[in-house]
Amino acid sequence: MTSTTAPTPQAPTLNNYIGLAVLTLLWGSAYAFIKHGVETISPHALIFIRIGVAAILLTAWAFVRKRTLPPLNDTRWLWFLGLGFCGNTLPFFLITWGQQSIDSSLTGILVAVMPIATVALAHFFVPGETMNLRRAAGFALGFLGVVILIGPDALRGLGGTTFLSQLAIVGAAVCYSLNAIMARLLPDTPPSVSGAGSLICAALIAAPFGLMELASLPAVPTSAWLSVFWLAVGPTAIATVILMQIARTAGPGFLANVNYLTPVAALFVGVIIGETIGGTALLALATIMAGLWLARKKAVQPG
């Protein structure tokens, strides 16, 4: 058993900001690879392969770093189970299921609920993450920026016959919020170990449906396998370690900013491949940045 506790949160450092930028790029790249992979690989099989390969990679990485997984009677395995379920298996399934009947633009807006949900939940469960009017206004402004970037027309699809699908996407966003909070409260554990442990648990949860679909999988092109492999390496394995590190040092509120920045990353990827940034996109970018600045701005102490 372990009696270690989570470290005291600190003000975001340069490494935290670099980690957030890398996490944004990794998660921002995931949707294109998912879209390509799921064309020939069924959703449950894709999720299982993605998580399973990532679990193997992180376990090997922890071994190389001479880190050992805790014994099975260690209570941290309960934390790993919660992290794997809320951070990988359940939200991956909810997003995959939900996107079968709603547009990706509306999905992007609904997932952007995550930062607001994280700050609200952290207020009650995480010391030092107190909600105040300034932080709430900053996150609300960031959410408005995401709506502007993706396009207000996407909101016309709210409710109606796809309400349950929309609810699934919001549920995934709340799962990510819970995952960020649990990563912060997890008893002190190296990120490579907590990442490996959570992904092992996530893979075990995903195995029953994933293995059944793998057994009946048709011929898959090499490009699809490469897409799934990158999803396992980048947006899952590497991203999980970075997530654990940021959540534990800078806190879940800071980590939640990634859901506002991911659409920004997609915007710049579009510029790289030759797309043009319009005035609306620039307004959205300015709104998101202003919201993040307001949310992170320290209150002025009376003199």
Secondary structure, 3 states (H helix, E strand, C coil): CCCCCCCCCCCCCHHHHHHHHHHHHHHHHHHHHHHHHCCCCCHHHHHHHHHHHHHHHHHHHHHHCCCCCCCCCCCHHHHHHHHHHHHHHHHHHHHHHHCCCCCHHHHHHHHCCHHHHHHHHHHHHCCCCCCCHHHHHHHHHHHHHHHHHHCHHHHHHCCHHHHHHHHHHHHHHHHHHHHHHHHHHCCCCCHHHHHHHHHHHHHHHHHHHHHHHHHCCCCCCHHHHHHHHHHHHHHHHHHHHHHHHHHHHCCHHHHCCHHHHHHHHHHHHHHHCCCCCCHHHHHHHHHHHHHHHHHHCCCCCCC
